[in-house]
Amino acid sequence: MADNVKPRVKAPRKASAGETVTIKTLISHPMESGQRKDADGNTIPRSIINRFTCEFNGETVVDVTMEPAISTNPYFEFEAVIPDAGDMVFTWYDDDGSVYEETKSIALG
Amino acid sequence: MTMTRRSVMVMGAGALVAFGLPMRASAAAEDAIAEFTGGADMGSEGLTLTAPEIAENGNTVPIEVDAPGAEAILVLAMGNPTPGVAEFKFGPLAGSHSASTRIRLAGTQDVVAIAKMKDGSFVKASSNVKVTIGGCGG
């Protein structure tokens, strides 16, 4: 597992029903592409987050398949419709099988 | 520097490698496009790909894709060692069919986005990005 993986999410705490809100996510991760070589000329093996999903109350907002061409500390910005109060669950899937999860509750108001 | 026969040979070999690599990568990119579209024709209306004209650092190039009514958007970097960048699939709660992220580009090249619309048609947009420092390490 990559060290110091820390997900950060910016989502509003409140939204009115049916409102479209902007979500910003960032996760600290080296995203080693598998193209780089170390000082001895050995290829550094690929180690990336290969999938990111965002769900609200079990319904998908976005599902992103990621390749090594995504930058270090992957950042995503997208919009979601909030039909009701509930939990927004963000999940990142690492190459090594680790899963990083973050939840944000959004209330109606 | 004087031009010896040897240095000319080395430069020639270097040029061959430099031109050979993008050709192989673009074949892989065409395979990826064919896999995504199934060989269908692509329109050009309804998809916006926003990318900078000049990126100083190829390690983090901000891009944005926006395609109202799209089901999925595939992003490819035609000149990278592996052309795939990301595939965005939008679910029922997606507020707009747009997303932005940061990508790596190995050098000056075309970034291509292909959107799959709800009616099964495909739309393609591309943008040339000039990269001052490549982002593939090494």
gemmi code that builds the backbone of each chain (N, CA, C; Angstrom):
import gemmi

chains = {
    "A": [
        ("MET", (0.831, -1.191, 0.000), (0.000, 0.000, 0.000), (0.868, 1.244, 0.000)),
        ("ALA", (0.484, 2.158, -0.806), (1.224, 3.424, -0.860), (1.096, 4.137, 0.478)),
        ("ASP", (2.137, 4.867, 0.845), (2.142, 5.546, 2.139), (1.358, 6.844, 2.082)),
        ("ASN", (0.870, 7.228, 3.246), (0.253, 8.544, 3.429), (-0.848, 8.852, 2.422)),
        ("VAL", (-1.670, 7.863, 2.137), (-2.788, 8.124, 1.240), (-3.884, 8.793, 2.045)),
        ("LYS", (-4.229, 10.014, 1.644), (-5.225, 10.758, 2.412), (-6.246, 11.365, 1.466)),
        ("PRO", (-7.481, 10.877, 1.506), (-8.497, 11.471, 0.631), (-9.025, 12.784, 1.188)),
        ("ARG", (-9.262, 13.725, 0.297), (-9.863, 15.004, 0.701), (-11.025, 15.273, -0.240)),
        ("VAL", (-12.144, 15.650, 0.327), (-13.333, 15.897, -0.483), (-13.938, 17.219, -0.083)),
        ("LYS", (-14.326, 17.991, -1.074), (-15.030, 19.232, -0.791), (-16.445, 19.101, -1.348)),
        ("ALA", (-17.399, 19.018, -0.438), (-18.808, 18.913, -0.827), (-19.609, 19.799, 0.122)),
        ("PRO", (-20.723, 20.347, -0.332), (-21.512, 21.200, 0.555), (-22.185, 20.379, 1.662)),
        ("ARG", (-22.403, 20.993, 2.824), (-23.071, 20.283, 3.919), (-24.580, 20.251, 3.707)),
        ("LYS", (-25.069, 21.279, 3.010), (-26.512, 21.381, 2.807), (-26.797, 21.638, 1.335)),
        ("ALA", (-27.937, 21.132, 0.889), (-28.370, 21.419, -0.472), (-29.883, 21.375, -0.469)),
        ("SER", (-30.508, 22.102, -1.393), (-31.959, 21.979, -1.497), (-32.270, 20.797, -2.416)),
        ("ALA", (-33.454, 20.208, -2.248), (-33.803, 19.007, -2.995), (-33.739, 19.275, -4.493)),
        ("GLY", (-33.061, 18.398, -5.203), (-32.944, 18.538, -6.648), (-31.845, 19.475, -7.104)),
        ("GLU", (-31.118, 20.033, -6.153), (-30.056, 20.972, -6.512), (-28.841, 20.246, -7.096)),
        ("THR", (-28.163, 20.937, -8.024), (-26.928, 20.395, -8.583), (-25.751, 21.029, -7.852)),
        ("VAL", (-24.923, 20.208, -7.254), (-23.788, 20.732, -6.491), (-22.473, 20.284, -7.131)),
        ("THR", (-21.443, 21.104, -6.919), (-20.115, 20.774, -7.440), (-19.322, 20.053, -6.363)),
        ("ILE", (-18.701, 18.949, -6.734), (-17.907, 18.149, -5.816), (-16.453, 18.187, -6.297)),
        ("LYS", (-15.543, 18.405, -5.365), (-14.119, 18.364, -5.703), (-13.461, 17.304, -4.841)),
        ("THR", (-12.659, 16.447, -5.453), (-11.967, 15.416, -4.681), (-10.490, 15.413, -5.019)),
        ("LEU", (-9.698, 15.104, -4.008), (-8.251, 14.982, -4.187), (-7.801, 13.860, -3.274)),
        ("ILE", (-6.903, 13.019, -3.758), (-6.341, 11.993, -2.879), (-4.832, 12.001, -3.078)),
        ("SER", (-4.098, 12.010, -1.968), (-2.639, 12.020, -2.099), (-2.175, 10.606, -2.420)),
        ("HIS", (-1.519, 10.459, -3.553), (-1.060, 9.153, -4.003), (0.010, 9.388, -5.063)),
        ("PRO", (1.135, 8.635, -5.015), (2.211, 8.911, -5.985), (1.846, 8.587, -7.429)),
        ("MET", (0.892, 7.673, -7.686), (0.506, 7.300, -9.051), (1.743, 6.944, -9.895)),
        ("GLU", (2.514, 5.995, -9.407), (3.731, 5.573, -10.124), (3.316, 4.947, -11.454)),
        ("SER", (3.814, 5.518, -12.557), (3.258, 5.161, -13.873), (3.777, 3.837, -14.424)),
        ("GLY", (4.897, 3.341, -13.902), (5.481, 2.141, -14.495), (6.379, 2.453, -15.672)),
        ("GLN", (6.584, 3.756, -15.948), (7.462, 4.172, -17.048), (8.808, 4.657, -16.521)),
        ("ARG", (8.825, 5.079, -15.264), (10.045, 5.697, -14.740), (11.075, 4.643, -14.356)),
        ("LYS", (12.352, 5.071, -14.367), (13.428, 4.178, -13.947), (14.130, 4.784, -12.738)),
        ("ASP", (14.647, 3.908, -11.851), (15.389, 4.426, -10.706), (16.844, 4.665, -11.110)),
        ("ALA", (17.684, 5.047, -10.147), (19.067, 5.436, -10.429), (19.861, 4.299, -11.070)),
        ("ASP", (19.490, 3.038, -10.794), (20.214, 1.901, -11.355), (19.658, 1.454, -12.701)),
        ("GLY", (18.674, 2.145, -13.214), (18.113, 1.785, -14.515), (17.025, 0.743, -14.450)),
        ("ASN", (16.599, 0.377, -13.240), (15.503, -0.588, -13.128), (14.170, 0.153, -13.195)),
        ("THR", (13.222, -0.443, -13.899), (11.910, 0.175, -13.990), (11.217, 0.116, -12.633)),
        ("ILE", (10.658, 1.243, -12.216), (9.884, 1.277, -10.973), (8.499, 0.725, -11.313)),
        ("PRO", (8.053, -0.327, -10.602), (6.780, -0.940, -10.997), (5.586, -0.004, -10.830)),
        ("ARG", (4.606, -0.214, -11.699), (3.399, 0.609, -11.679), (2.661, 0.449, -10.358)),
        ("SER", (2.205, 1.542, -9.808), (1.376, 1.508, -8.605), (0.461, 2.714, -8.642)),
        ("ILE", (-0.748, 2.511, -9.115), (-1.671, 3.637, -9.261), (-3.020, 3.296, -8.633)),
        ("ILE", (-3.845, 4.302, -8.532), (-5.257, 4.081, -8.229), (-5.926, 3.891, -9.576)),
        ("ASN", (-6.616, 2.776, -9.763), (-7.128, 2.493, -11.109), (-8.623, 2.767, -11.267)),
        ("ARG", (-9.307, 3.072, -10.168), (-10.734, 3.344, -10.307), (-11.192, 4.269, -9.193)),
        ("PHE", (-12.093, 5.170, -9.538), (-12.687, 6.062, -8.547), (-14.188, 6.078, -8.776)),
        ("THR", (-14.952, 5.932, -7.689), (-16.399, 6.009, -7.841), (-16.973, 6.958, -6.814)),
        ("CYS", (-18.086, 7.561, -7.176), (-18.824, 8.405, -6.250), (-20.281, 7.980, -6.313)),
        ("GLU", (-20.834, 7.673, -5.140), (-22.237, 7.241, -5.066), (-22.972, 8.087, -4.043)),
        ("PHE", (-24.241, 8.331, -4.323), (-25.070, 9.041, -3.352), (-26.273, 8.170, -3.039)),
        ("ASN", (-26.416, 7.761, -1.777), (-27.478, 6.840, -1.356), (-27.550, 5.605, -2.265)),
        ("GLY", (-26.382, 5.091, -2.645), (-26.333, 3.866, -3.442), (-26.454, 4.056, -4.937)),
        ("GLU", (-26.737, 5.289, -5.385), (-26.844, 5.524, -6.825), (-25.572, 6.185, -7.339)),
        ("THR", (-25.121, 5.736, -8.503), (-23.849, 6.216, -9.035), (-23.942, 7.660, -9.499)),
        ("VAL", (-22.926, 8.431, -9.149), (-22.770, 9.770, -9.726), (-21.765, 9.679, -10.868)),
        ("VAL", (-20.542, 9.291, -10.546), (-19.550, 9.017, -11.593), (-18.756, 7.773, -11.223)),
        ("ASP", (-18.219, 7.142, -12.274), (-17.374, 5.969, -12.128), (-16.236, 6.184, -13.121)),
        ("VAL", (-15.040, 6.403, -12.610), (-13.916, 6.769, -13.471), (-12.906, 5.635, -13.499)),
        ("THR", (-12.541, 5.192, -14.707), (-11.461, 4.234, -14.880), (-10.185, 5.033, -15.112)),
        ("MET", (-9.176, 4.819, -14.299), (-7.974, 5.641, -14.384), (-6.787, 4.851, -14.916)),
        ("GLU", (-6.002, 5.519, -15.759), (-4.798, 4.925, -16.340), (-3.583, 5.660, -15.767)),
        ("PRO", (-2.362, 5.152, -16.061), (-1.178, 5.814, -15.495), (-1.010, 7.280, -15.914)),
        ("ALA", (-1.720, 7.729, -16.932), (-1.582, 9.120, -17.377), (-2.297, 10.117, -16.474)),
        ("ILE", (-2.928, 9.650, -15.409), (-3.508, 10.583, -14.437), (-2.385, 11.044, -13.498)),
        ("SER", (-2.346, 12.346, -13.235), (-1.258, 12.932, -12.461), (-1.204, 12.419, -11.025)),
        ("THR", (-0.049, 12.610, -10.416), (0.137, 12.386, -8.985), (-0.941, 13.156, -8.210)),
        ("ASN", (-1.384, 12.595, -7.106), (-2.461, 13.186, -6.303), (-3.700, 13.464, -7.158)),
        ("PRO", (-4.341, 12.390, -7.616), (-5.449, 12.542, -8.571), (-6.557, 13.468, -8.066)),
        ("TYR", (-6.953, 14.364, -8.942), (-7.948, 15.379, -8.617), (-9.116, 15.229, -9.585)),
        ("PHE", (-10.326, 15.278, -9.051), (-11.503, 15.237, -9.917), (-12.502, 16.283, -9.461)),
        ("GLU", (-13.129, 16.898, -10.426), (-14.202, 17.838, -10.130), (-15.379, 17.468, -11.026)),
        ("PHE", (-16.564, 17.367, -10.427), (-17.742, 16.995, -11.203), (-18.977, 17.513, -10.468)),
        ("GLU", (-20.137, 17.306, -11.061), (-21.364, 17.804, -10.458), (-22.305, 16.653, -10.143)),
        ("ALA", (-23.069, 16.825, -9.079), (-24.008, 15.784, -8.665), (-25.356, 16.416, -8.360)),
        ("VAL", (-26.421, 15.660, -8.615), (-27.761, 16.096, -8.248), (-28.078, 15.505, -6.882)),
        ("ILE", (-28.617, 16.334, -5.986), (-28.967, 15.866, -4.644), (-30.490, 15.792, -4.548)),
        ("PRO", (-31.081, 14.594, -4.703), (-32.548, 14.494, -4.662), (-33.085, 14.519, -3.236)),
        ("ASP", (-32.254, 14.157, -2.276), (-32.722, 13.947, -0.913), (-31.522, 14.049, 0.025)),
        ("ALA", (-31.773, 14.106, 1.322), (-30.657, 14.072, 2.262), (-30.031, 12.686, 2.236)),
        ("GLY", (-28.744, 12.625, 2.512), (-28.118, 11.304, 2.515), (-26.611, 11.375, 2.548)),
        ("ASP", (-26.003, 10.219, 2.307), (-24.550, 10.117, 2.373), (-23.964, 9.975, 0.981)),
        ("MET", (-22.909, 10.729, 0.748), (-22.174, 10.598, -0.499), (-20.906, 9.815, -0.189)),
        ("VAL", (-20.733, 8.704, -0.874), (-19.605, 7.824, -0.595), (-18.619, 7.896, -1.761)),
        ("PHE", (-17.371, 8.174, -1.436), (-16.309, 8.248, -2.433), (-15.372, 7.064, -2.210)),
        ("THR", (-15.056, 6.340, -3.273), (-14.208, 5.166, -3.128), (-13.097, 5.186, -4.172)),
        ("TRP", (-11.882, 4.954, -3.720), (-10.730, 4.851, -4.614), (-10.181, 3.429, -4.520)),
        ("TYR", (-9.876, 2.814, -5.664), (-9.359, 1.444, -5.691), (-7.904, 1.461, -6.130)),
        ("ASP", (-7.010, 0.979, -5.272), (-5.585, 0.954, -5.565), (-5.238, -0.319, -6.348)),
        ("ASP", (-4.138, -0.251, -7.134), (-3.611, -1.421, -7.839), (-3.331, -2.588, -6.897)),
        ("ASP", (-2.872, -2.261, -5.675), (-2.488, -3.323, -4.739), (-3.672, -3.892, -3.964)),
        ("GLY", (-4.875, -3.505, -4.322), (-6.055, -4.067, -3.689), (-6.612, -3.223, -2.553)),
        ("SER", (-5.855, -2.201, -2.117), (-6.372, -1.338, -1.057), (-7.560, -0.542, -1.576)),
        ("VAL", (-8.486, -0.255, -0.685), (-9.635, 0.569, -1.021), (-9.682, 1.713, -0.026)),
        ("TYR", (-9.739, 2.929, -0.519), (-9.810, 4.098, 0.343), (-11.217, 4.657, 0.225)),
        ("GLU", (-11.831, 4.945, 1.366), (-13.213, 5.397, 1.336), (-13.393, 6.665, 2.151)),
        ("GLU", (-14.282, 7.502, 1.697), (-14.583, 8.753, 2.395), (-16.088, 8.988, 2.258)),
        ("THR", (-16.722, 9.433, 3.333), (-18.166, 9.659, 3.288), (-18.471, 11.089, 3.717)),
        ("LYS", (-19.358, 11.726, 2.993), (-19.818, 13.066, 3.366), (-21.340, 13.041, 3.447)),
        ("SER", (-21.859, 13.540, 4.564), (-23.310, 13.611, 4.690), (-23.795, 14.957, 4.161)),
        ("ILE", (-24.847, 14.921, 3.382), (-25.431, 16.154, 2.867), (-26.874, 16.230, 3.359)),
        ("ALA", (-27.199, 17.333, 4.021), (-28.542, 17.516, 4.562), (-29.354, 18.414, 3.639)),
        ("LEU", (-30.664, 18.343, 3.763), (-31.510, 19.261, 2.999), (-31.639, 20.556, 3.793)),
        ("GLY", (-31.637, 21.658, 3.102), (-31.759, 22.903, 3.835), (-31.663, 24.095, 2.910)),
    ],
    "B": [
        ("MET", (30.710, 22.069, -31.355), (30.835, 20.630, -31.593), (31.088, 20.369, -33.077)),
        ("THR", (32.060, 19.518, -33.366), (32.317, 19.174, -34.778), (31.453, 17.989, -35.166)),
        ("MET", (31.094, 17.963, -36.437), (30.228, 16.887, -36.918), (31.094, 15.755, -37.462)),
        ("THR", (31.257, 14.726, -36.680), (31.980, 13.559, -37.181), (30.961, 12.590, -37.757)),
        ("ARG", (31.469, 11.609, -38.478), (30.570, 10.609, -39.046), (29.798, 9.914, -37.921)),
        ("ARG", (30.531, 9.629, -36.822), (29.901, 8.897, -35.725), (28.732, 9.698, -35.116)),
        ("SER", (28.983, 11.006, -34.900), (27.923, 11.782, -34.246), (26.695, 11.884, -35.145)),
        ("VAL", (26.899, 11.934, -36.458), (25.762, 11.982, -37.374), (24.965, 10.679, -37.296)),
        ("MET", (25.679, 9.554, -37.226), (25.005, 8.253, -37.127), (24.165, 8.187, -35.855)),
        ("VAL", (24.738, 8.664, -34.752), (24.033, 8.617, -33.467), (22.773, 9.469, -33.530)),
        ("MET", (22.914, 10.661, -34.127), (21.746, 11.532, -34.223), (20.658, 10.913, -35.093)),
        ("GLY", (21.091, 10.275, -36.168), (20.124, 9.619, -37.065), (19.365, 8.526, -36.341)),
        ("ALA", (20.096, 7.734, -35.558), (19.447, 6.651, -34.807), (18.477, 7.236, -33.794)),
        ("GLY", (18.897, 8.328, -33.155), (18.035, 8.981, -32.175), (16.760, 9.480, -32.814)),
        ("ALA", (16.876, 10.068, -34.005), (15.700, 10.575, -34.703), (14.749, 9.433, -35.042)),
        ("LEU", (15.331, 8.282, -35.455), (14.492, 7.127, -35.793), (13.690, 6.691, -34.580)),
        ("VAL", (14.362, 6.621, -33.420), (13.676, 6.213, -32.195), (12.578, 7.217, -31.877)),
        ("ALA", (12.904, 8.518, -31.988), (11.946, 9.560, -31.641), (10.711, 9.486, -32.528)),
        ("PHE", (10.890, 9.181, -33.816), (9.729, 9.119, -34.700), (9.026, 7.776, -34.616)),
        ("GLY", (9.796, 6.726, -34.275), (9.203, 5.390, -34.212), (8.229, 5.242, -33.068)),
        ("LEU", (8.556, 5.842, -31.913), (7.734, 5.648, -30.716), (6.301, 6.161, -30.869)),
        ("PRO", (6.105, 7.418, -31.341), (4.731, 7.908, -31.462), (3.889, 7.057, -32.408)),
        ("MET", (4.521, 6.492, -33.450), (3.743, 5.685, -34.390), (3.181, 4.446, -33.709)),
        ("ARG", (4.018, 3.820, -32.866), (3.529, 2.642, -32.156), (2.414, 3.024, -31.193)),
        ("ALA", (2.607, 4.149, -30.497), (1.610, 4.591, -29.534), (0.287, 4.905, -30.219)),
        ("SER", (0.345, 5.516, -31.414), (-0.907, 5.882, -32.060), (-1.666, 4.640, -32.527)),
        ("ALA", (-0.934, 3.561, -32.877), (-1.626, 2.316, -33.224), (-2.401, 1.798, -32.018)),
        ("ALA", (-1.773, 1.879, -30.851), (-2.446, 1.451, -29.620), (-3.658, 2.334, -29.342)),
        ("ALA", (-3.522, 3.651, -29.632), (-4.629, 4.579, -29.409), (-5.797, 4.242, -30.330)),
        ("GLU", (-5.476, 3.893, -31.588), (-6.565, 3.532, -32.503), (-7.283, 2.270, -32.045)),
        ("ASP", (-6.510, 1.329, -31.491), (-7.131, 0.118, -30.943), (-8.090, 0.483, -29.811)),
        ("ALA", (-7.642, 1.404, -28.940), (-8.464, 1.808, -27.801), (-9.748, 2.488, -28.278)),
        ("ILE", (-9.628, 3.324, -29.338), (-10.813, 3.988, -29.887), (-11.765, 2.954, -30.473)),
        ("ALA", (-11.208, 1.988, -31.227), (-12.046, 0.968, -31.858), (-12.775, 0.139, -30.807)),
        ("GLU", (-12.078, -0.116, -29.693), (-12.700, -0.913, -28.634), (-13.866, -0.147, -27.999)),
        ("PHE", (-13.679, 1.159, -27.839), (-14.705, 1.991, -27.184), (-15.911, 2.203, -28.095)),
        ("THR", (-15.662, 2.492, -29.384), (-16.755, 2.851, -30.284), (-17.285, 1.654, -31.061)),
        ("GLY", (-16.515, 0.576, -31.111), (-16.923, -0.546, -31.945), (-16.849, -0.193, -33.421)),
        ("GLY", (-16.008, 0.772, -33.774), (-15.813, 1.148, -35.170), (-16.885, 2.073, -35.721)),
        ("ALA", (-17.761, 2.583, -34.832), (-18.836, 3.462, -35.309), (-18.278, 4.819, -35.740)),
        ("ASP", (-19.034, 5.500, -36.611), (-18.629, 6.843, -37.036), (-18.784, 7.814, -35.881)),
        ("MET", (-17.935, 8.855, -35.887), (-17.981, 9.819, -34.811), (-18.355, 11.201, -35.332)),
        ("GLY", (-19.306, 11.843, -34.650), (-19.670, 13.206, -34.985), (-18.706, 14.176, -34.326)),
        ("SER", (-18.971, 15.463, -34.485), (-18.057, 16.434, -33.882), (-18.792, 17.468, -33.032)),
        ("GLU", (-20.120, 17.367, -32.945), (-20.896, 18.355, -32.179), (-21.298, 17.783, -30.830)),
        ("GLY", (-21.249, 18.623, -29.808), (-21.817, 18.221, -28.528), (-20.814, 17.779, -27.495)),
        ("LEU", (-19.534, 17.880, -27.794), (-18.518, 17.524, -26.804), (-17.485, 18.637, -26.763)),
        ("THR", (-17.226, 19.132, -25.566), (-16.216, 20.172, -25.400), (-15.056, 19.602, -24.607)),
        ("LEU", (-13.875, 19.717, -25.155), (-12.665, 19.322, -24.454), (-11.860, 20.590, -24.214)),
        ("THR", (-11.670, 20.915, -22.952), (-10.920, 22.123, -22.626), (-9.541, 21.708, -22.130)),
        ("ALA", (-8.518, 22.143, -22.841), (-7.140, 21.844, -22.447), (-6.307, 23.074, -22.775)),
        ("PRO", (-5.232, 23.292, -22.031), (-4.413, 24.478, -22.326), (-3.698, 24.321, -23.665)),
        ("GLU", (-3.434, 25.454, -24.322), (-2.703, 25.415, -25.585), (-1.238, 25.060, -25.324)),
        ("ILE", (-0.708, 25.650, -24.267), (0.679, 25.387, -23.890), (0.702, 24.963, -22.426)),
        ("ALA", (1.317, 23.807, -22.163), (1.466, 23.344, -20.788), (2.950, 23.379, -20.459)),
        ("GLU", (3.309, 24.139, -19.433), (4.729, 24.228, -19.095), (5.227, 22.923, -18.520)),
        ("ASN", (4.406, 22.277, -17.726), (4.813, 21.049, -17.063), (3.869, 19.925, -17.476)),
        ("GLY", (4.413, 18.930, -18.163), (3.590, 17.820, -18.631), (3.108, 16.903, -17.531)),
        ("ASN", (3.586, 17.119, -16.309), (3.177, 16.248, -15.202), (1.770, 16.531, -14.721)),
        ("THR", (1.335, 17.768, -14.812), (-0.023, 18.100, -14.397), (-0.620, 19.058, -15.418)),
        ("VAL", (-1.375, 18.510, -16.341), (-2.048, 19.325, -17.341), (-3.543, 19.282, -17.035)),
        ("PRO", (-4.145, 20.418, -16.678), (-5.570, 20.394, -16.355), (-6.422, 20.255, -17.612)),
        ("ILE", (-7.358, 19.343, -17.601), (-8.278, 19.195, -18.731), (-9.706, 19.127, -18.196)),
        ("GLU", (-10.647, 19.455, -19.082), (-12.047, 19.356, -18.712), (-12.820, 18.812, -19.906)),
        ("VAL", (-13.705, 17.869, -19.642), (-14.572, 17.359, -20.699), (-16.021, 17.675, -20.322)),
        ("ASP", (-16.806, 18.019, -21.322), (-18.199, 18.369, -21.084), (-19.018, 17.921, -22.287)),
        ("ALA", (-19.935, 17.008, -22.063), (-20.756, 16.504, -23.155), (-22.163, 16.286, -22.627)),
        ("PRO", (-23.071, 17.264, -22.781), (-24.442, 17.081, -22.283), (-25.090, 15.845, -22.916)),
        ("GLY", (-25.653, 15.008, -22.085), (-26.324, 13.814, -22.587), (-25.405, 12.639, -22.844)),
        ("ALA", (-24.189, 12.724, -22.370), (-23.262, 11.612, -22.605), (-23.409, 10.549, -21.531)),
        ("GLU", (-23.149, 9.319, -21.930), (-23.188, 8.199, -21.001), (-21.783, 7.972, -20.444)),
        ("ALA", (-20.807, 8.109, -21.328), (-19.419, 7.873, -20.946), (-18.512, 8.723, -21.816)),
        ("ILE", (-17.385, 9.127, -21.263), (-16.407, 9.893, -22.036), (-15.040, 9.233, -21.854)),
        ("LEU", (-14.382, 8.945, -22.966), (-13.052, 8.345, -22.951), (-12.040, 9.430, -23.311)),
        ("VAL", (-10.971, 9.526, -22.548), (-9.926, 10.517, -22.831), (-8.640, 9.780, -23.180)),
        ("LEU", (-8.019, 10.200, -24.285), (-6.784, 9.559, -24.745), (-5.722, 10.618, -24.992)),
        ("ALA", (-4.470, 10.271, -24.668), (-3.332, 11.120, -25.026), (-2.586, 10.376, -26.131)),
        ("MET", (-2.698, 10.887, -27.355), (-2.234, 10.132, -28.515), (-0.721, 9.914, -28.520)),
        ("GLY", (0.043, 10.775, -27.854), (1.501, 10.672, -27.931), (2.147, 10.078, -26.688)),
        ("ASN", (1.364, 9.545, -25.763), (1.940, 8.951, -24.561), (2.354, 7.504, -24.828)),
        ("PRO", (3.284, 6.966, -24.025), (3.675, 5.563, -24.196), (2.474, 4.625, -24.103)),
        ("THR", (1.542, 4.912, -23.200), (0.259, 4.203, -23.187), (-0.811, 5.282, -23.356)),
        ("PRO", (-1.600, 5.207, -24.424), (-2.484, 6.324, -24.758), (-3.663, 6.522, -23.816)),
        ("GLY", (-4.085, 5.504, -23.101), (-5.261, 5.650, -22.245), (-5.025, 6.663, -21.140)),
        ("VAL", (-6.024, 7.480, -20.840), (-5.921, 8.439, -19.738), (-6.989, 8.130, -18.695)),
        ("ALA", (-8.244, 8.164, -19.113), (-9.329, 7.914, -18.174), (-10.616, 7.672, -18.948)),
        ("GLU", (-11.543, 6.996, -18.296), (-12.880, 6.853, -18.852), (-13.865, 7.243, -17.763)),
        ("PHE", (-14.672, 8.255, -18.052), (-15.678, 8.721, -17.107), (-17.012, 8.103, -17.490)),
        ("LYS", (-17.645, 7.426, -16.527), (-19.002, 6.914, -16.760), (-19.925, 7.689, -15.832)),
        ("PHE", (-20.989, 8.232, -16.396), (-21.892, 9.056, -15.596), (-23.112, 8.253, -15.176)),
        ("GLY", (-23.432, 8.328, -13.898), (-24.571, 7.604, -13.355), (-25.815, 8.468, -13.344)),
        ("PRO", (-26.929, 7.929, -12.806), (-28.208, 8.665, -12.818), (-28.172, 9.962, -12.017)),
        ("LEU", (-27.260, 10.090, -11.053), (-27.239, 11.294, -10.226), (-26.173, 12.300, -10.674)),
        ("ALA", (-25.585, 12.099, -11.840), (-24.600, 13.070, -12.324), (-25.321, 14.377, -12.632)),
        ("GLY", (-24.827, 15.470, -12.061), (-25.490, 16.758, -12.234), (-25.323, 17.308, -13.630)),
        ("SER", (-24.141, 17.146, -14.181), (-23.900, 17.534, -15.562), (-22.920, 16.496, -16.083)),
        ("HIS", (-22.894, 16.320, -17.385), (-22.007, 15.293, -17.907), (-20.648, 15.907, -18.200)),
        ("SER", (-20.058, 16.440, -17.150), (-18.749, 17.066, -17.299), (-17.875, 16.674, -16.116)),
        ("ALA", (-16.572, 16.727, -16.323), (-15.637, 16.420, -15.257), (-14.311, 17.066, -15.600)),
        ("SER", (-13.543, 17.418, -14.572), (-12.196, 17.894, -14.861), (-11.204, 17.162, -13.989)),
        ("THR", (-9.995, 17.027, -14.496), (-8.934, 16.336, -13.783), (-7.601, 16.856, -14.295)),
        ("ARG", (-6.517, 16.238, -13.808), (-5.167, 16.631, -14.239), (-4.481, 15.405, -14.803)),
        ("ILE", (-3.828, 15.596, -15.935), (-3.233, 14.428, -16.599), (-1.755, 14.658, -16.895)),
        ("ARG", (-1.077, 13.549, -17.253), (0.337, 13.599, -17.627), (0.442, 13.498, -19.148)),
        ("LEU", (1.300, 14.340, -19.719), (1.564, 14.257, -21.148), (3.070, 14.135, -21.354)),
        ("ALA", (3.461, 13.150, -22.194), (4.895, 12.887, -22.396), (5.545, 13.962, -23.251)),
        ("GLY", (4.777, 14.649, -24.065), (5.328, 15.677, -24.939), (4.202, 16.361, -25.678)),
        ("THR", (4.555, 17.250, -26.605), (3.551, 17.945, -27.398), (2.750, 16.929, -28.205)),
        ("GLN", (1.457, 17.009, -28.117), (0.626, 15.988, -28.756), (-0.841, 16.395, -28.754)),
        ("ASP", (-1.664, 15.549, -29.401), (-3.112, 15.754, -29.410), (-3.734, 14.989, -28.253)),
        ("VAL", (-4.619, 15.667, -27.532), (-5.444, 14.995, -26.531), (-6.810, 14.804, -27.168)),
        ("VAL", (-7.339, 13.577, -27.095), (-8.593, 13.256, -27.769), (-9.612, 12.818, -26.737)),
        ("ALA", (-10.844, 13.305, -26.874), (-11.939, 12.844, -26.026), (-13.032, 12.299, -26.926)),
        ("ILE", (-13.610, 11.184, -26.532), (-14.708, 10.591, -27.289), (-15.857, 10.355, -26.321)),
        ("ALA", (-17.026, 10.872, -26.674), (-18.187, 10.709, -25.803), (-19.148, 9.717, -26.427)),
        ("LYS", (-19.691, 8.854, -25.569), (-20.737, 7.935, -26.014), (-22.049, 8.533, -25.551)),
        ("MET", (-22.915, 8.873, -26.487), (-24.181, 9.506, -26.145), (-25.226, 8.457, -25.768)),
        ("LYS", (-26.318, 8.927, -25.142), (-27.374, 8.011, -24.709), (-28.005, 7.259, -25.876)),
        ("ASP", (-28.062, 7.927, -27.062), (-28.676, 7.266, -28.218), (-27.710, 6.324, -28.929)),
        ("GLY", (-26.519, 6.127, -28.381), (-25.583, 5.173, -28.970), (-24.628, 5.782, -29.978)),
        ("SER", (-24.761, 7.083, -30.261), (-23.837, 7.708, -31.207), (-22.566, 8.141, -30.472)),
        ("PHE", (-21.542, 8.462, -31.251), (-20.266, 8.852, -30.662), (-19.846, 10.221, -31.177)),
        ("VAL", (-19.213, 10.985, -30.306), (-18.736, 12.318, -30.660), (-17.268, 12.410, -30.262)),
        ("LYS", (-16.479, 13.025, -31.135), (-15.045, 13.121, -30.870), (-14.612, 14.579, -30.841)),
        ("ALA", (-13.711, 14.914, -29.933), (-13.118, 16.250, -29.904), (-11.640, 16.075, -29.623)),
        ("SER", (-10.822, 16.934, -30.211), (-9.402, 16.821, -29.911), (-8.790, 18.198, -29.769)),
        ("SER", (-7.681, 18.249, -29.056), (-7.041, 19.517, -28.773), (-5.538, 19.285, -28.729)),
        ("ASN", (-4.786, 20.146, -29.417), (-3.335, 20.006, -29.415), (-2.758, 20.759, -28.223)),
        ("VAL", (-1.910, 20.088, -27.472), (-1.286, 20.711, -26.309), (0.231, 20.694, -26.514)),
        ("LYS", (0.822, 21.880, -26.414), (2.286, 21.981, -26.514), (2.862, 21.835, -25.110)),
        ("VAL", (3.779, 20.882, -24.956), (4.331, 20.607, -23.641), (5.802, 21.007, -23.629)),
        ("THR", (6.172, 21.844, -22.660), (7.559, 22.307, -22.567), (8.439, 21.264, -21.883)),
        ("ILE", (7.959, 20.708, -20.754), (8.702, 19.653, -20.061), (7.792, 18.443, -19.992)),
        ("GLY", (8.240, 17.326, -20.561), (7.423, 16.112, -20.603), (7.206, 15.532, -19.220)),
        ("GLY", (6.123, 14.756, -19.077), (5.743, 14.263, -17.769), (5.816, 12.760, -17.648)),
        ("CYS", (6.817, 12.111, -18.242), (6.878, 10.655, -18.120), (8.083, 10.205, -17.335)),
        ("GLY", (8.697, 11.088, -16.606), (9.827, 10.713, -15.778), (11.024, 10.281, -16.613)),
        ("GLY", (11.925, 9.544, -16.030), (13.058, 9.021, -16.791), (14.331, 9.821, -16.532)),
    ],
}
model = gemmi.Model(1)
for chain_id, residues in chains.items():
    chain = gemmi.Chain(chain_id)
    for i, (resn, *xyz) in enumerate(residues, 1):
        res = gemmi.Residue()
        res.name, res.seqid = resn, gemmi.SeqId(i, " ")
        for name, pos in zip(("N", "CA", "C"), xyz):
            atom = gemmi.Atom()
            atom.name, atom.element = name, gemmi.Element(name[0])
            atom.pos, atom.b_iso = gemmi.Position(*pos), 0.0
            res.add_atom(atom)
        chain.add_residue(res)
    model.add_chain(chain)
structure = gemmi.Structure()
structure.add_model(model)
structure.setup_entities()
